[in-house]
């Protein structure tokens, strides 16, 4: 591995590079990101390195996964800093331009069901179809053996896993554990939007989910535990989109005895944060 990752900005160049690495019998791992990298991303990149000899990090703020009223234009773009952080960790940083990913005349959409239904989709109906199209393109452009996705975006992880299986894309989707601040706040590129006061109350999402998981383990009905968590988050001054218990694997509505995951999304001022915990 070179100390400084190679910057690649076109699908053609990416394919050519991957062909050379394959000729050396390298396994290829891809870490798809939108940049504004933090320790959560870097943990995924290190995990990728343990799986493959060639590690590609894509940085692309994907317009199709943002609604017109969302934060696409103000989403942090920090390529110089990201490049520094990836020195010695990644081999390639793939930074395609928007018109390389979505050339004039682009007309394909992916319609998702199963784990994409409900939760995020109730509040961001455009989101998973945008994620699905961009990750499918990244998988096919890179021909990677592995793609790593953080569990922080748990529904996204499940949607992408289903997508790759359903479309027979020969790639293994590998989950990475959520990295947290010492007070429990999950690392997120959007945490940098928080004012100091907002940052101080943000851990209430994780704390309330952990409490709900503990309550369920000691016999509280999941619906009651998540309702309590929702009230605790609201009481701290956040606006809750959802707090829900779902089947941990396919995100269907929970039935007695199935493994559960608790998921939440809430607004602190103008910033929307998500988190989840196992039960
Ligand atoms: O999780 C993200 O940062 C994005 O949704 C992803 C997977 C890079 C697709 O744009």
Boltz pocket constraint, residues with backbone or C-beta under 6 A from the ligand:
constraints:
  - pocket:
      binder: B
      contacts: [[A, 32], [A, 33], [A, 34], [A, 58], [A, 60], [A, 62], [A, 65], [A, 130], [A, 131], [A, 134], [A, 135], [A, 153], [A, 156]]
      max_distance: 6.0
